[in-house]
Amino acid sequence: MLKSVSTCLSCENLVENFKCKVHQLEVELNNVCDSHLSRPSLNKGSSCGNCSSYQTDNCSYPTKASEGLLCFDWKI
């Protein structure tokens, strides 16, 4: 079974080029630290139906969005 873990790749401190903006280091897949702050991420339960932008003016694809559909603009 696949599970999500709190690695640096799921941290809101990670910026472009896999750099940690807190520690100013390049991170790798298995790095973790005590400053980790989880950011919202897609998972198998993510869909338009539980996206905070669904049926609002903030939805990027209002004509395509529907219950059960997943897009990469999904937000908590």
KOLLUMZA-527034 format. One record per residue: x, y, z of N, C-alpha, C in turn. Coordinates in steps of 0.1 Angstrom, whole numbers, plus 5000, padded with zeros to 4 digits. Example, Ala and Ser with C-alpha at 12.3 -4.5 7.8 and 13.67 -1.06 7.14 Angstrom:
# KOLLUMZA-527034
513249435078512349555078513249675078 512849785071513749895071512950005079 
END
This chain:
# KOLLUMZA-527034
500849885000500050005000500950125000 500650224992501350354991500850445002 501750515008501350615019502050745016 501550855021502150985020503050995033 504151055031505051085043505451225043 505951275054506251415055507751435052 508051415039509451445034509451585030 510651625026510851765022510151795009 509851695001509151704988507651744990 507151725002505751765005505751885015 506851965016506952075025506752205018 506052295024505752425018507052515017 508152475024509352545024510252515011 509752415004510452374992510152464980 511152524974510952614963511652554950 511652624939512152574927513552514928 513852424919515152354919515452274932 514352234938514452144950515352204961 515152334963515852414974514952434986 515452414998514752455010514952595013 513952675013514052825016514452855030 514252755039514652775053516052745056 516552635050517952585053518852615042 518352675031519152705019520052585014 519352465014520052345009519252284998 519852204989519152124980518752004987 517451964985516951844992516751734982 516651614987516451494979515151424984 514851314977513551244980513351204994 514451155001514251105014514651205026 514851325023515151425033513951465041 514151475055513151525064513851625074 513051705080513651795091512551835100 512951895111511951945122511252065118 511652135107510952255102509952225092 509552105090508652065079507252115081 506752185071505352235071504652175059 503652085062502952015051502152115043 502152095030501352175021500252085016 499152145012498052055007498551984994 498251854993498651784981497551694976 497651664963496751574957496851434963 495751374964495751234968494551164961 494351034963493350964956491951004959 491751084970490451134974490151274969 491151334962491051474957490151474944 489251564944488351584932487751724932 487051754921486451884921485451894932 484751794936483751794946484351844960 485551814963486151864975487251974974 487252034962488152144959487552274964 488352354971487752484976487352584964 487852554952487452644941486252594933 485852474936484752414928483452504929 482952534917481752614916481852754922 483052814921483352954925484053024913 484153154915484853234905486353194904 486853134914488253094915488652964907 487652894902487852774895488552804881 489652734878490352764866489652704854 488752604856488052534845486552514848 485852624849484452614854483552534844 483852534831483052464822483352314822 484552274827484952134827484752064840 484852144851484852094865483552014867 483651894874482451824877482851724889 481851684896482051594907482851474903 483851434911484751324908485851344898 485951454892487051494883488251544891 489451514886490651564893491351654883 491851774887492751854879493851894888 494951954882496051994889496052134896 494852194896494652314903493852294916 493752164920492952134931493552204944 492652254952493052324964492152284976 492752284988492052255000491152375004 
END
